[in-house]
């Protein structure tokens, strides 16, 4: 796995976004809001190397003597949180519920050991090495938020107001959105995975749900009146892009509920939704395994699975998809080719 360099781009007054140049697991979007005396990060990259790149790019646009002294974390997945270690003096802010998700995931060094030490011939070991092998958490210590809140939080960065809103259970159990009214921008975290016709993204991977709450969070983002929405992954969206994502979520919810009502087990339901190929432009269709399973848990009242068990199912389905693709090319070699 090779990770290309990300870039920092201005999108509004004193507001920049750091956008990885490719799609895939762990390549999260981050924000930088600046002023003459202080600066704020919204989310961080996954490992110290990427986070150090983001910090170096941030310093290029900061005024003399200004440092990144606060980090708002939209949720506690490592690809949005673990990079905060490169700004150790910054105040890290999250929802109170995010603390529970931190305990749900492996620590950075545990994850590094899993990726580096797994059997590359097994579905899980091969999948982790392919999609996470380019990251290095061997020296990364766990990051714990300094400030947690529930409900609403009002901040300022220089003259810029920052409205932070905790959400009901959605992508994880501790999500938040960041509304910057002067910039008419919302940072959505992984409530939204961006995709456009010009720059297709990936299928979302939702750990908590239900999808009803995720749709409601997207609608709440539209209700802010923001014209620009920065998703947790993928390209920056306009309001129509958010509406298109809501339509995607509604489709997955409708199909999942129908298959649940028909008595189809969750893993097989995910396979069926994948096979429908309603969104062939999106990468990583195996991540529907996580989203469908989360929705089934809300319908059945089940407990959240072990992360490794869930990722093993993802890896198995990914291997099935790859094998099906090989067979299709063998029997229909012209598939995917145009004159």
N, C-alpha and C positions, 0 to 999 in steps of 0.2 A: 504494500500500500504506500503510495507516494502522495504527500499533501503539498499542493502548490501554495504559493504565498497568497495571503488575503490582501485586500486593499482597504484604505480608509477614505471615505468619500463624504463630502458635505452634502446634506440634503435639506437643510434649513438653517436659519440664523443660529449660529453657535452650536449646531448639531451635526454630528458625523456618525456614519455607520461603517462598521468593519464587516465586510461581506466575504466569506470564503468563496473562491472562484469555482468551486465544484460542489456537487451534492454528495450526500453520503452520511453515514452515522457520525455523530460527534462534531460536525462542522457547523457550529452555531453562529448566528449573527449577534453582534454586540454593538452597543451605542456609546457615544461620548458626547456629553453636554458640557460646554465650557463657559467660563466667565473670566473676568479680570482677576478674581481672587480665589476661585475654587473650581473644581471639575468633578464630574460624576460619570462613572461607568454604569451602563445597564447591561448586565450579564458579562461573562468573561469566557475566553476560549478554554479548551479542554485540558491542555497540558502546559507545563511551564514554557516550553519552546514557543508555542503559538501565543501564549499570554504575553511573553516578553516581546514578541513582534508587535502585538497590539499596543503594548505600553510604549515601545519605541515610536510607533506611528502617532500615538496620542501626544507624546512629548513634542513632536514636530509642530503641532498646532496650538499648544498651550502657551500662554503668556509667561514671561520670565518669572520664576519663583512659584508658579502654580503647580500643584500636584493633584493627582487623582486621590481625593480624600474620602470619597464614599462610593460604594458599589451596591446597586440594587440588583438583587437576584430574582428573576421572574419565577424560578422554581428550583428545586434542589437536585435535579439531575446533574451529574458531574460535568457534563459538557457545557453547562452554564455557570457552574460554581467553582470548580477546582482551580481555575486560573487566577482566582483572587489572591493566591499565595504570593504573586509577584508584586503586590502592593500591600505588604503586611501591616502598614500603619493605617490603611483605609478602614472606615467603618463599613461593615457588610450588613446589609438590610434585607430581610426576607419576611415572609409570613410566619406566624407561630407554627402553623401546620407543616411548614416545610421541614421543621426539625424532625418530624416523624419520618419523612421520606429519606432523610439522610441516613437513618438507621436501617432503612429497607435495602439500600444499595450496598455493594461491596465498597470498602475504602479504596482510595487510589492505589495503594501498594498491593492490596489484595487483587484488584482488577489487573494490575500489571502482571502479577504472577500468573493469573488465569490465562491471560493472552500469551505470555511468553512461554509458559510451561505446559499448555494444553497439547493434546495429541492432534497434530495437524491433519491426520487422516480421519479423525472422527468428525461428524457433522458440526458439533459445537466448537471443537478446537480449530477446525479449518475456517469456520465462519468468523470466529473472533480474530484469528490471525489476519484474515483477508480484510476485515472492515475496521479493526482496531489496532492492527500491528504497527501503524505509523505513529502512534502516540507513545509517549514515555512518561509514566507516572512512578518510576522506580524510586525517585527521591521526593515525591509529592506527599506532603502531610495533609490530613483531613482539614477542611475548612469549615468552621462553625460560625454562623452569623453572630454579629455583635448585638444587633438590634432586631427584635421581632415585634410584629404588630398583628392586630386583627382589625377587620373593617377597612377604614380609610386612613391614609397617611398623607399629610401635606408637607412638602419640602420646598425650598427655593435653592436655585443655583444662580448666584448673582441676582439679576432681575427676572430670571425665568422661573415661573411656578412649575412644580412637579406634583402631579396628582397620582397617588399610588393606591390601587384598589385590590384588596384580597378577594379571591373568587371561591365559590363553592367547589367541591371536588370536580376536577376537569381532567387536564392532561396528567397531573399528579394530584395528590391530596393537599398541596400547598401552593397553588399558582397565584400569581398577581399580574396585573397589567399596569403599564406606566403611561399616563397621558400627559403630554406636553402641549398645553393649549396654545401657547404663543407660536409654537412650531406647527400646530395642527397635525400632530403626529402621535401615534400610539405604538408602543413596543408591546407586542402581544405574547412574547414567549412562545411556548409550544402549544398554546391554544390554537395557533394557526401555523401551518406549514405552507410556505408560499410556493406558488407555481403559476407560470404564465405561458402563453403560447410560444413566446420567444425564448423563455428560460424555464423549461419544465423542472419540477421539483421531485420530491419523494412522497410516497404514502406516509401519512402520520403514523406514529406509534404511541398509542395512549395507554398509560399504565393504570389509570384510575377510572375516569368517566363518572357518570354515564354520558353518552353522547348528547343527550338532551341538555346537560349543563354546558357542554362545550359549544353547542349551537347558541345557547343563551349568552355565553361569554362573547362570542363573535358579534351577536346582535348588540350587546352592550358596548362593544368597541365602535360599532357604527353609530350608536346613539350619542357618542361623544362629539360627533360632527367632524372628527379627524379626516383629513384628506389623504394622509399617508399612513400606512400601517407597515411596521417592520415585524415580520414573523420571526419565530425562533430559528427557522431554517428556510432557505430558499430566497427567491427574489423579493424585493420590496413591492408591496401591493398598493393599488388604489382601492376605492370603495367597491368597485365592481369586482375586483379580485377577491375581496372578502366575501361578497355575495356568492361568487363561484365556489369558494371553499365551503360555505354553508350548504350549498347544493350537494357537494361531495359528501359531507357529513350526513346529510339527510338520507342520501342514497344508501350509505353503509348502515345507518341505523335501521332503515326500512327493511333491507335484506336480512340483517342480523335478526331482527324481531320475527320476520317471517320464517326463517330457518329454525329459530328457537321454538316457535309455535308448532313446527312440523316435527319436532323431536330430534333434530339433527344435532349431534354433539358439537361443541364449540370448535374443536380443531377441524372437523370436517366442514363445518359451516364456513370457516375462514377459507378453506380450500375451494369451496364452491364460489365464494365471492371473488376470489382471485381468478378463478377460471372464467368468470364472466367477462373479464378484461374491459370493464367499462371505462377505465382510465389507463390505457396502455402507455401513455406518455409519462406516467409517474414511475419512478424507480423504487426498488426495494418492496415489491408487493408482499413479500413474506411478513412484513411488519403488520399486516392486517391480522395476523394471528394474535398479536397483543391486544389490538383494539377490539376485536370480536370477543376475545376471552374476557376482557374487562366488562363489556356490555352484558355478557352472559352472567357474570358474577352479580351484577345489579338485578338481573331478572330472577336469578336463583337464590340470591342471598349468600353466595359463597365467599370464602376468604381469599385474599390475594395470594398467589402462588409464590414460591421461591423464585428469585430472579433467574437463577441458573436453569431451573426447570422451564421457565417461560422462554428463555433464550434458546434452550435446546430445541424446543418445538419450532421456534423461528428458523433455526439452522436446518432442521430436518426438512421443513417445507421449502426453504431456499434451495436445498440440494435437489428436491423433487422438481422444482421449477427449472433448474439448470439441466437436469437429465431429460425432462420433457422437451426443452429447447433443442438439445443435441439430437434427440430422436426426430423432431420435426424437421431439422435441417438435413438429416440423413435421407428422409423420405421425400422431402419437398425442398430441394436445394435452392430454388429460386425465391423462397420466402424471404422477405426483407430486402430483395434486390429489385432495382428498377432499371429499365433501359435508359 
